[in-house]
Amino acid sequence: MSAAWLRLDLRRRWRSLLVLALLVAFAAGIVMTAVAGARRGASAMDRLQDVTTPATVLVAPATPDFDWAPVRELPGVEALGRLVGTGFEIDGRLGRNSFMLPPADAETMHALERPVVLQGRLADPVRPDEVVVTPAFTRTFGRSVGDTVELGLYSPGQVDTGQVPGDARMNLVTGLWILTFQQQDAAIAAGLEPNSGAPAEGPVVEATIVGVIRSPLFGDEPDAPGFLVPSAGLFAAYRHNFLGAEGLASVSALVRLTDGADAIPDFRADLARVTGRPDIAVHDLITPAAAISDTLRFEAAALYVVAGTATVAAVFLVGGSISRHVTSAMGGLRVLAAVGMTRGQVARAAATGPAMAAAAGTVLGAAGAVAASGWFPLGSASFHEPAPGLSVDPAVLVLGLLVPPLVVAAAAAALALGRPAALPAPARRSPVLDAVARARFPLPVVLGVRFALERTGGRVAAPVRPALVGAVIGVTGVLAALTFSAAARDAAENPARFGVVHDVEAWVGFDRGVLASAEDVFPALAEVPGVRGVNGIRGQLADVGGMQVMVLSFRPAGEPLGYLVPDGRMPAGTGEALVSLAAADALDVRTGGTLSLAGTDGAAELDVVGVGVLDPEFGATVVVAGPTYAALFDDAFLFEYAEIGVEPGVDPATVVPALTTAVPDETYGIRPFEFESPTELRLMQSVPVALGGCVALLAAGAVGHGLVTAVRQRRRELAVLRALGMTPGESRVAVGAQSVVLALVGVAFGVPLGFALGRTVWRAVAAALQAHYVTPPGLGVAVAAALSALFMAVVLAALPARRAASLRVGHVLRAE
């Protein structure tokens, strides 16, 4: 009997089952795609590190002819590979944005930091004419495996005199120094301007691209054009073109430690012991990788929210379709039950069709998810994925194929077993509806409010709650996305959010080389019209319990610019310190605590008087007064420069000529400072918008489904009212009022929820980025969300309102 019923049911209701299958396919495809993409993106950096044997630290002694042999023999050193700090030209253009520091030996890219090969192979370490590139390089320059590039090397004299283009501001996060201090000092001694970008005068090497690669270090960055990495054979064949005739250029080294990050403090101590130099920069490469993983997990969380929202919407959409199908089928099944069909057979008969449709839809959705996996991972995870292309996540696929058909079958069976024979009692009247009626609103408006807020009696109740929940979720999601995006945009456009308080920089010293007298230069810069203040900054590395931190001395010339200090104050005297947000987290110290600093020439016990927002490029930073700095380092420094702030409304570029005139031939370089917000922040601006769009789309589906279903299931009520005199236009108004009421409910509950969600997420992200939290704007965003919700309400009501107006009254009443 059940089999016969199933054949009949499939012939009679195949359209309904087809719609159910498509709904399941759409929902399952979105959920599986989002979950698999989130899992893939969140694990991208971890998987890349697992297959590339990455370095633990980068050691940058900034010393020519540094002896690496004792370092190789230190306990815990598993592998060591050297990098040269001199660049080259690529096809006749400056390579500063497109070259990666050349490996100086075969260990680099083979024994450690061995990249995954996406296409081709690795360069032969003995061949000077082979290079590898990153994926972004192939897209930017249209070059791929098999193509050739010309590498223009600098002459030994150019290297000795510092005429090699680079970036004078060292990157303290990654520790990669494009222009070494020794080259800068040599350029000054020769009377030349360092970093002048003179054309390369050395040999030109025609090299072949043999592979496209990716690793944590030798990999792409967002907004970067990609990188070209030469073979170690290039350095071996042209050693003097990288180190100079006098060997002034220094070499850094990547080191992998057996015990990973836990061994870094001991390694620093051992390095200082065998070299006699406690000031050698040892840059932790594990922490930046962990920060990237945190960003990837944030992006993955957005995809999980998409999956969760799609699941909620699917419950309403698919649930309504199942309910309608079971309700329709129960008319015939009740007759069969009266002639002997058992309750179990009734449940199986009612559930088999929806389960088959769900199974077919799930298979289709799974196929779509696998096809869509080629577009994943998204965002910054795409720069760290070790295996781009199509991917199958077995856990997601198996669960995705099993769960939807089982849930649909169980829901259909439960509905079939739970259908009462008698009609349900009418729903309770809404107090809002009573208020609207007492206010004597027009009948179509009252009717629309009733449709939006009250379920009807009858065999199938109109889906009121799903539409209401969908409206609230939609407004909440859109407002949270807009709130977060506005906050992220504000932070990206305001350097002060990251502790950058200046507009122009003037560099006067590197390492042990003094290029100009800060005591003479900085006061003169402060007197230039248009300058509002100057901060004199010296920086040196110190040790805090085995952890290396940057110590800055803050010496204002003229009016101090001041840093953003959300907790406490700036240090005023000896024995006081301010710590950055990064240092506060890394050292677990706050205002009122103490800090033990060990410098190259002394140690000090400092009272922490404030926690400030400082430039994240410096990493964990401690700011001290001048006397404290002198006691720790005897006035030695890694760098010394002036942070110059200009008056509001003044273009920094217009002040630079006056600054240069004020101190002619006295500085390394005066230039506007271009702040670049963290890459993760720029990517995060688009993620919430895309997420909000997905939430809005799913919410619109739930609300639109509620409107269409309400018109269909309330057609008898509409037909009766039409027979009593209600016009087609008033029918349109009733449906429009229903849609507007749903939007207003969404705005009433979604606005506070959206604000709370958006601000909470932004607060967490700002803390992770060491940025100052500023409450995102509210009124404008709320108005935009409310107007958008009302506009969508009008759009969604158009089709069901037209159907209500064109209702065939006689046909409906005759059928009833």
C-alpha positions in Angstrom: 0.0 0.0 0.0 2.8 2.4 0.9 4.6 1.7 -2.4 1.4 2.4 -4.4 0.8 5.6 -2.5 4.4 6.7 -3.2 4.0 6.2 -7.0 0.7 8.1 -6.9 2.2 10.9 -4.8 5.2 11.3 -7.0 3.0 11.6 -10.1 0.6 14.1 -8.5 3.1 16.3 -6.5 6.3 16.1 -8.5 6.4 19.9 -8.8 6.2 20.3 -5.1 8.9 17.8 -4.5 11.0 19.4 -7.2 10.8 22.8 -5.4 11.7 21.0 -2.2 14.7 19.4 -3.8 15.9 22.7 -5.2 15.5 24.4 -1.8 17.5 21.7 -0.1 20.1 21.9 -2.9 20.4 25.6 -2.5 20.6 25.6 1.3 22.8 22.5 1.6 25.2 23.9 -1.1 25.6 27.2 0.7 26.1 25.6 4.1 28.6 23.0 2.9 30.4 25.5 0.8 30.7 28.0 3.7 31.6 25.4 6.3 34.2 23.7 4.1 35.6 27.1 3.0 35.8 28.2 6.7 37.6 25.1 7.7 40.0 25.3 4.8 40.7 29.0 5.3 41.2 28.8 9.1 43.8 26.0 8.7 45.6 27.4 5.6 48.6 28.9 7.5 48.9 25.8 9.8 48.9 23.5 6.8 51.4 25.6 4.9 53.7 25.5 7.9 53.4 21.8 8.1 54.7 21.2 4.6 57.3 24.0 4.3 59.6 23.5 7.4 59.5 27.2 8.2 62.1 29.2 10.1 61.6 30.0 13.8 63.6 33.3 13.9 65.4 35.7 11.7 68.8 36.8 13.0 70.0 40.2 11.7 73.4 41.1 13.2 73.8 44.1 10.8 77.6 43.4 10.8 79.8 42.6 7.7 81.6 39.3 7.7 79.6 38.0 10.6 80.7 34.5 11.5 77.8 32.1 11.4 79.7 29.0 12.3 79.2 29.3 16.1 75.5 30.0 15.6 75.1 26.8 13.6 76.6 24.9 16.5 74.3 26.3 19.2 72.1 23.8 21.0 68.6 23.5 19.5 69.6 24.9 16.1 68.1 22.5 13.6 68.8 24.4 10.4 70.2 27.7 9.3 70.0 29.4 5.9 71.3 32.9 5.0 69.7 35.8 3.2 71.5 38.6 1.5 70.3 42.2 2.1 71.1 43.6 -1.3 68.5 43.7 -4.2 68.6 43.9 -8.0 66.7 45.2 -10.9 64.0 43.2 -12.7 63.7 43.8 -16.4 65.3 47.2 -16.0 63.0 48.5 -13.3 63.7 48.9 -9.6 62.9 45.7 -7.8 62.1 47.0 -4.4 58.5 45.9 -4.5 59.0 42.6 -6.4 62.2 41.0 -5.2 62.7 38.8 -2.2 66.0 38.8 -0.4 68.3 36.4 -2.3 69.2 33.1 -0.6 73.0 33.0 0.2 73.2 29.2 0.4 71.4 26.0 -0.6 69.9 25.4 2.9 67.5 28.3 2.4 64.5 27.0 0.4 65.7 23.4 0.7 66.6 22.5 4.2 64.2 25.1 5.7 61.5 27.4 4.3 61.2 24.9 1.5 58.1 26.2 -0.4 55.3 24.2 -1.9 55.6 24.2 -5.7 52.3 25.2 -7.3 53.8 24.9 -10.8 57.1 23.8 -12.2 59.9 23.1 -9.7 62.3 24.8 -7.3 65.4 26.6 -8.7 68.6 24.6 -8.8 70.7 26.1 -6.0 73.9 26.0 -8.2 72.3 27.7 -11.2 72.5 31.5 -11.2 70.1 31.7 -14.1 67.1 30.1 -12.5 64.4 31.9 -10.4 61.0 31.1 -8.9 58.1 33.5 -8.5 55.0 33.8 -6.4 51.4 33.5 -7.9 50.9 37.3 -7.7 54.0 37.9 -9.8 52.6 35.9 -12.6 49.3 37.8 -12.5 51.0 41.3 -12.2 53.7 40.9 -14.8 52.2 38.2 -17.1 55.2 35.9 -16.7 55.0 32.2 -15.8 57.1 29.1 -15.9 59.3 29.0 -19.0 59.5 32.8 -19.4 62.7 34.7 -18.9 63.5 37.8 -16.9 66.6 40.0 -16.8 68.2 40.5 -13.4 70.2 43.7 -13.3 72.9 43.5 -10.6 74.6 46.5 -8.9 78.3 47.0 -9.2 80.5 46.4 -6.1 81.1 50.1 -5.9 77.4 50.9 -5.9 76.9 48.4 -3.0 79.9 49.9 -1.1 78.5 53.4 -1.4 74.9 52.5 -0.7 73.5 53.4 -4.1 71.2 50.4 -3.9 67.5 51.2 -3.8 65.5 50.0 -0.8 63.4 51.1 2.1 65.2 53.1 4.8 62.5 52.2 7.3 63.2 48.7 8.5 60.3 46.3 9.0 60.5 45.3 12.6 57.7 42.8 12.3 59.3 40.5 9.8 62.9 41.7 10.3 63.7 41.9 6.6 66.0 44.9 6.0 66.2 45.9 2.4 69.0 48.4 2.9 71.5 47.6 5.6 72.9 50.1 8.0 76.4 49.6 6.8 75.5 50.5 3.2 73.8 53.7 4.5 76.9 54.6 6.6 79.2 54.0 3.6 77.0 56.2 1.4 77.2 59.1 3.8 81.0 58.7 4.1 81.2 58.9 0.3 79.2 62.0 0.2 76.3 60.3 -1.6 72.6 60.1 -0.8 71.7 56.6 0.3 68.7 54.9 -1.2 69.1 57.1 -4.3 67.8 54.5 -6.7 70.7 54.8 -9.2 70.4 52.4 -12.2 72.2 49.2 -11.7 75.7 49.2 -13.3 76.6 45.5 -12.8 76.1 42.5 -15.0 72.7 41.6 -16.4 71.7 37.9 -15.9 69.0 36.4 -18.1 67.2 34.0 -15.8 64.4 31.5 -16.5 61.3 31.2 -14.3 61.3 27.5 -13.4 58.5 27.4 -10.7 55.7 29.2 -8.9 56.1 28.7 -5.2 54.5 29.6 -1.8 55.8 29.4 1.8 55.2 31.5 5.0 58.2 33.7 4.1 58.5 33.3 0.3 54.9 34.1 -0.3 52.5 36.8 -1.5 51.1 39.6 0.5 47.8 41.4 -0.1 48.1 44.4 -2.4 51.7 43.4 -3.3 52.7 42.7 -6.9 54.3 39.4 -6.1 57.9 38.4 -5.6 60.7 36.9 -7.6 63.2 34.7 -5.7 66.6 34.0 -7.3 68.6 30.8 -6.8 71.4 30.7 -4.3 73.6 30.2 -7.3 73.2 33.8 -8.2 74.8 34.9 -5.0 77.6 32.3 -5.4 78.4 33.5 -8.9 78.1 37.3 -8.2 79.2 37.5 -4.5 80.7 41.0 -4.8 77.7 42.4 -6.6 75.7 41.6 -3.4 78.3 42.2 -0.7 80.4 44.9 -2.3 84.1 45.0 -3.0 84.8 45.8 0.7 82.2 43.3 2.0 80.2 46.1 3.8 76.8 44.5 3.2 75.6 42.2 5.9 73.9 38.9 5.8 70.9 37.8 7.9 70.0 34.2 8.6 66.8 32.2 9.0 67.1 29.7 11.8 64.8 26.8 12.7 64.9 25.8 16.3 64.1 22.2 17.3 61.7 23.2 20.1 60.1 26.1 18.1 59.0 29.3 19.8 59.6 28.0 23.3 63.3 27.9 22.5 63.7 31.5 21.4 64.7 33.0 24.8 67.4 30.4 25.3 68.6 30.9 21.8 68.9 34.6 22.3 70.9 34.0 25.5 73.2 31.5 23.7 73.6 33.9 20.8 74.7 36.7 23.0 77.1 34.4 24.8 78.9 33.0 21.8 79.1 36.4 19.9 79.5 38.7 22.9 76.7 40.9 21.4 73.4 41.2 23.3 72.1 43.7 20.8 71.8 41.4 17.8 68.2 41.5 16.5 66.5 38.2 16.8 63.1 38.5 15.2 60.4 36.0 16.1 58.7 34.6 13.0 56.3 32.4 14.9 54.3 35.3 16.4 53.6 37.0 13.0 52.4 33.6 11.7 50.2 33.2 14.7 48.7 36.6 14.1 48.0 35.6 10.5 46.3 32.5 11.8 44.1 34.7 14.0 43.1 36.7 11.0 42.2 33.6 9.1 40.1 32.4 12.0 38.2 35.7 12.0 37.5 35.4 8.3 36.5 31.8 8.9 34.1 32.9 11.6 32.4 35.1 9.1 31.8 32.1 6.8 30.5 30.1 9.8 28.0 32.9 10.4 26.9 32.6 6.7 26.5 28.9 7.2 24.5 29.4 10.4 22.3 32.0 8.8 21.7 29.8 5.8 20.8 26.9 8.1 18.2 29.1 10.0 16.7 30.3 6.7 16.6 26.8 5.4 14.7 25.6 8.4 12.0 28.1 7.7 12.0 27.7 3.9 12.3 24.0 3.7 10.2 23.5 6.8 7.3 25.4 5.2 7.6 23.4 2.0 7.6 20.1 4.0 4.6 21.3 6.0 2.6 22.2 2.8 3.5 18.9 1.2 2.5 16.7 4.2 -0.7 18.7 4.8 -1.7 18.1 1.2 -0.8 14.4 1.4 -2.7 13.8 4.6 -6.0 14.3 2.9 -5.6 11.1 1.0 -3.6 9.3 3.7 -6.5 9.8 6.2 -8.7 7.9 3.8 -6.2 5.0 3.6 -5.8 5.0 7.4 -9.5 4.5 7.7 -9.3 1.3 5.5 -6.3 -0.3 7.4 -3.1 1.7 6.9 -1.2 1.8 10.2 0.3 5.0 11.8 3.8 3.8 10.9 2.8 3.3 7.3 1.2 6.7 7.2 4.3 8.3 8.5 6.6 6.4 6.1 4.3 7.3 3.2 4.2 11.0 4.1 8.0 11.1 4.7 9.3 9.1 1.7 8.7 11.6 -1.0 10.2 14.6 0.9 13.2 12.4 2.0 13.8 11.3 -1.7 13.6 15.0 -2.8 16.0 16.0 0.0 18.4 13.3 -0.9 18.5 14.4 -4.5 18.8 18.0 -3.5 21.6 17.2 -1.1 23.6 15.4 -3.8 23.1 18.4 -6.1 24.2 20.8 -3.3 27.3 18.7 -2.5 28.3 18.7 -6.2 27.9 22.5 -6.2 29.9 22.8 -3.0 32.8 20.8 -4.5 32.7 22.9 -7.7 32.6 26.1 -5.6 35.6 25.0 -3.6 37.9 26.1 -6.4 37.1 29.7 -5.4 38.1 29.1 -1.8 39.7 30.0 0.5 38.8 33.7 0.4 40.4 36.8 1.7 43.9 36.6 3.2 43.7 32.9 3.4 44.1 32.7 -0.3 47.7 33.9 0.1 48.6 31.0 2.4 46.7 28.1 0.9 49.2 25.3 0.1 46.9 23.4 -2.3 44.7 25.9 -4.2 42.0 24.5 -6.5 39.2 22.1 -6.0 39.1 20.5 -2.6 36.9 17.9 -0.9 36.4 18.0 2.9 35.3 14.4 3.7 33.8 15.4 7.1 31.7 18.2 5.7 30.7 16.1 2.7 29.6 13.0 4.6 27.6 15.0 7.2 26.2 17.2 4.4 24.9 14.2 2.5 23.4 12.4 5.5 21.9 15.1 7.7 19.5 16.9 5.4 17.6 13.8 4.1 17.3 12.4 7.7 16.1 15.7 9.1 13.6 16.1 6.3 12.3 12.6 6.7 12.0 13.0 10.5 10.2 16.3 10.2 7.8 15.0 7.6 7.0 11.9 9.7 6.5 13.9 12.8 4.2 16.3 11.0 2.2 13.3 9.6 1.9 11.7 13.1 1.1 14.9 14.8 -1.6 16.2 12.5 -4.8 16.6 14.6 -8.0 15.5 13.1 -9.8 18.6 14.2 -9.0 22.1 13.2 -6.8 24.0 15.6 -8.2 26.8 17.7 -7.7 30.3 16.4 -4.6 32.0 17.4 -4.6 34.6 20.2 -5.2 38.2 19.1 -2.1 40.4 19.0 -2.3 43.5 21.3 -0.6 45.5 18.5 -3.4 44.6 16.2 -6.0 45.7 18.9 -4.2 49.0 19.2 -4.2 49.5 15.4 -7.9 48.7 15.2 -8.7 51.1 18.1 -6.8 53.8 16.3 -9.3 53.4 13.4 -6.7 52.8 10.7 -8.1 51.8 7.3 -9.3 48.2 6.9 -6.4 47.2 4.5 -3.8 48.4 7.0 -5.5 46.5 9.9 -5.7 43.5 7.7 -2.0 43.8 6.8 -1.1 44.1 10.5 -3.1 40.9 11.2 -1.5 39.0 8.4 2.0 40.0 9.7 1.4 39.3 13.4 -1.3 36.6 13.7 -1.5 33.0 12.6 -4.7 31.9 11.1 -6.8 28.9 12.0 -7.3 26.1 9.4 -5.3 23.1 8.3 -2.2 25.2 7.5 -1.3 28.2 9.5 0.4 31.1 7.7 4.1 31.3 8.5 4.2 34.4 10.8 7.1 33.6 13.0 9.6 32.6 10.3 8.9 35.9 8.5 9.3 37.9 11.7 12.5 36.1 12.7 13.8 36.5 9.1 13.2 40.3 9.2 14.9 40.6 12.6 17.9 38.5 11.5 18.2 40.5 8.2 18.3 43.9 9.9 20.6 42.6 12.7 23.0 41.2 10.1 23.0 44.2 7.8 23.4 46.7 10.7 26.2 44.7 12.3 28.0 44.5 9.0 27.6 48.2 8.3 28.7 49.1 11.9 31.8 46.9 11.7 32.7 48.0 8.2 32.3 51.7 9.2 34.6 51.2 12.2 37.2 49.3 10.1 37.1 52.0 7.5 37.6 54.7 10.2 40.6 52.9 11.6 42.1 52.3 8.1 41.8 56.0 7.3 43.0 57.4 10.7 46.6 56.5 11.5 46.1 57.8 15.1 44.0 54.7 15.8 47.3 52.8 15.5 49.4 55.3 17.4 50.8 57.1 14.3 50.8 60.8 15.3 53.1 62.3 12.6 52.9 63.1 8.9 56.6 63.5 8.0 59.8 61.8 9.0 63.4 62.9 9.2 66.0 60.2 9.7 69.3 61.2 11.2 71.0 58.0 12.4 71.2 54.3 11.9 72.9 51.8 14.2 76.2 53.3 15.3 76.3 55.8 12.4 75.2 59.4 13.2 74.2 61.2 10.1 73.3 64.5 11.7 73.0 66.0 15.1 69.5 65.5 16.5 70.1 68.3 19.0 70.6 70.8 16.1 68.2 69.3 13.5 65.1 68.6 15.6 64.6 72.1 17.1 65.1 73.7 13.7 62.4 71.4 12.2 60.0 72.4 15.0 60.3 76.1 14.0 59.2 75.6 10.4 55.8 77.2 9.6 53.1 74.6 9.4 54.7 72.2 11.8 52.7 71.6 15.0 55.2 69.5 16.8 58.2 67.2 16.6 58.9 64.0 18.5 62.6 62.9 18.7 62.7 59.1 18.7 65.6 56.8 19.4 65.2 53.0 19.3 67.2 50.1 20.6 66.4 46.5 21.5 66.3 45.3 25.1 65.5 42.1 27.0 62.6 41.5 29.3 62.7 38.0 30.8 64.1 36.5 27.7 61.8 38.4 25.3 63.2 41.0 23.0 61.3 44.4 23.0 61.9 47.7 21.3 62.7 50.5 23.6 62.0 54.1 22.4 63.1 57.3 24.0 60.6 60.1 23.6 62.2 63.5 23.4 59.9 66.3 22.1 61.3 69.3 20.3 59.0 72.2 20.6 55.4 71.1 21.2 55.2 67.3 21.8 52.8 65.5 19.5 52.0 63.0 22.2 50.7 59.5 21.9 47.3 58.1 22.4 47.3 56.8 26.0 43.9 55.2 26.9 45.2 54.1 30.3 47.6 56.1 32.4 50.1 58.7 31.1 53.3 59.2 29.3 56.6 58.6 31.3 57.9 61.8 32.8 61.1 60.9 34.7 63.6 58.2 35.4 62.2 54.9 36.4 58.9 55.3 34.5 57.8 53.5 31.3 54.8 53.3 29.0 54.1 50.0 27.2 52.3 49.5 23.9 49.2 47.4 23.7 51.3 44.6 22.1 53.9 44.8 24.9 51.1 44.8 27.6 49.7 41.6 26.2 53.1 39.9 25.5 54.5 40.8 28.9 51.3 40.6 30.8 51.8 44.0 32.4 49.4 46.9 32.9 49.5 50.3 34.4 50.7 50.1 38.0 53.0 47.1 37.4 56.7 46.9 37.1 59.1 46.0 34.3 62.7 44.7 34.5 64.6 45.9 31.4 68.1 44.7 30.5 69.8 47.0 28.0 73.3 46.7 26.4 74.8 49.0 29.1 72.7 48.6 32.1 69.4 47.3 33.6 66.5 49.1 35.2 63.4 48.3 37.3 60.7 50.5 35.8 57.2 51.5 37.0 54.6 51.2 34.2 52.7 54.4 34.3 50.6 53.9 31.1 49.5 51.7 28.3 49.6 53.4 24.9 48.6 52.8 21.3 51.9 52.8 19.4 52.8 52.1 15.8 52.3 48.3 15.4 55.4 48.2 13.1 57.6 48.4 16.2 55.9 45.3 17.8 56.2 45.0 21.6 57.4 48.5 22.6 58.4 50.3 25.8 58.7 54.1 25.8 61.0 55.7 28.4 62.3 59.1 29.2 65.7 60.2 27.9 67.7 59.7 31.1 66.4 56.1 31.4 67.3 55.4 27.8 70.8 56.7 28.3 71.3 54.5 31.4 70.2 51.4 29.5 72.1 51.9 26.2 74.6 54.7 26.8 72.9 56.7 24.0 73.6 53.9 21.4 70.7 53.2 19.0 69.5 51.2 16.1 67.9 54.2 14.6 67.1 57.9 15.4 64.5 60.0 13.6 62.0 62.8 14.0 58.3 62.3 13.9 57.0 65.6 12.5 53.3 66.6 12.7 51.8 69.3 10.6 49.0 71.7 11.3 45.4 70.5 10.5 44.6 71.1 6.8 48.2 71.4 5.7 49.4 69.0 3.0 52.6 67.3 4.4 54.1 67.4 0.9 54.0 71.2 0.9 56.0 71.4 4.1 58.8 69.1 3.0 60.6 71.8 1.0 60.6 74.2 3.9 61.9 71.5 6.2 64.7 70.6 3.8 65.6 74.3 3.6 65.7 74.7 7.3 68.3 71.9 7.7 70.2 71.7 4.3 72.5 68.7 3.9 72.0 67.7 7.5 69.7 64.7 7.3 69.5 61.3 5.8 66.1 62.2 4.3 63.0 64.1 4.9 59.8 62.7 3.4 56.1 62.4 4.0 55.2 59.3 6.0 52.5 57.2 4.2 50.7 55.1 6.8 49.5 51.7 5.6 46.9 50.2 7.7 47.2 46.5 8.5 46.5 44.3 5.6 44.1 42.3 7.6 42.0 45.4 8.3 41.7 46.3 4.7 40.5 42.8 3.9 38.1 42.9 6.9 36.3 45.8 5.4 34.9 43.7 2.6 34.2 40.5 4.6 31.4 42.0 6.7 29.8 43.6 3.7 29.7 40.3 1.9 28.4 38.6 5.0 25.7 41.3 5.5 24.7 40.8 1.9 24.3 37.0 2.4 22.3 37.6 5.5 20.1 40.1 3.8 19.5 37.8 0.9 18.6 34.9 3.1 16.4 37.1 5.2 14.7 38.5 2.1 14.0 34.9 1.1 12.4 34.1 4.4 10.3 37.3 4.4 9.3 36.9 0.7 8.4 33.3 1.3 6.2 34.4 4.2 4.4 37.0 2.1 3.8 34.6 -0.8 2.7 31.8 1.5 0.4 34.1 3.4 -1.4 35.2 0.3 -1.8 31.6 -0.8 -3.0 30.3 2.5 -5.2 33.3 3.3 -6.8 33.3 -0.2 -10.2 32.2 1.2 -10.1 35.1 3.7 -9.2 37.6 1.0 -11.8 36.2 -1.3 -14.5 36.6 1.3 -13.4 40.2 1.9 -13.3 40.9 -1.8 -16.9 39.5 -2.2 -17.9 41.9 0.6 -16.6 44.9 -1.3 -12.8 45.2 -0.7 -11.2 46.4 -4.0 -8.1 44.9 -5.7 -6.2 48.1 -4.7 -7.0 47.6 -1.1 -5.8 44.0 -1.4 -2.5 45.4 -2.6 -2.4 47.8 0.4 -3.1 44.9 2.8 -0.1 42.9 1.5 2.1 46.0 1.4 1.1 46.8 5.0 2.0 43.3 6.0 5.4 43.6 4.5 6.0 47.1 6.1 5.0 45.8 9.5 7.5 42.9 9.1 10.2 45.5 8.2 9.3 47.7 11.2 9.5 44.7 13.6 12.9 43.9 12.1 14.0 47.5 12.6 12.7 47.7 16.2 14.5 44.5 17.3 17.3 44.4 14.8 18.8 47.9 15.3 19.8 47.4 19.0 20.9 43.8 18.3 22.9 44.9 15.2 24.6 47.7 17.1 25.5 45.4 19.9 26.8 42.7 17.7 28.8 45.0 15.4 30.4 46.9 18.2 31.3 43.8 20.1 33.0 42.2 17.1 34.9 45.4 16.3 36.1 45.7 19.9 37.5 42.2 19.7 39.2 42.9 16.4 40.6 46.2 17.5 42.1 44.5 20.5 43.7 41.8 18.3 45.1 44.5 16.0 46.4 46.6 18.9 44.3 49.5 17.7 42.4 52.1 19.8 38.7 51.2 20.0 36.4 54.1 19.0 32.7 53.6 19.2 31.4 53.2 15.6 28.9 55.7 14.3 25.3 54.9 15.0 22.6 57.3 13.7 23.5 57.3 10.1 24.0 53.6 9.9 20.7 53.0 11.7 18.8 55.3 9.3 20.4 53.6 6.3 19.5 50.1 7.6 15.9 51.2 8.4 15.4 52.8 4.9 16.9 49.7 3.3 14.6 47.5 5.2 11.5 49.5 4.2 12.7 49.6 0.6 13.1 45.8 0.6 9.7 45.5 2.1 8.1 47.4 -0.8 10.0 45.3 -3.3 9.2 42.0 -1.7 5.5 42.9 -1.5 5.2 43.6 -5.2 4.6 40.1 -6.5 2.3 38.8 -3.6 0.4 42.0 -3.7 -0.2 41.6 -7.4 -1.4 38.0 -6.8 -3.8 39.2 -4.1 -5.2 41.9 -6.3 -5.7 39.4 -9.2 -7.4 36.8 -7.0 -10.2 34.9 -8.8 -12.8 35.3 -6.1 -15.4 32.9 -7.6 -12.9 30.2 -8.2 -11.5 30.3 -4.7 -15.0 30.3 -3.0 -16.2 27.5 -5.2 -13.2 25.4 -4.3 -13.7 26.1 -0.6 
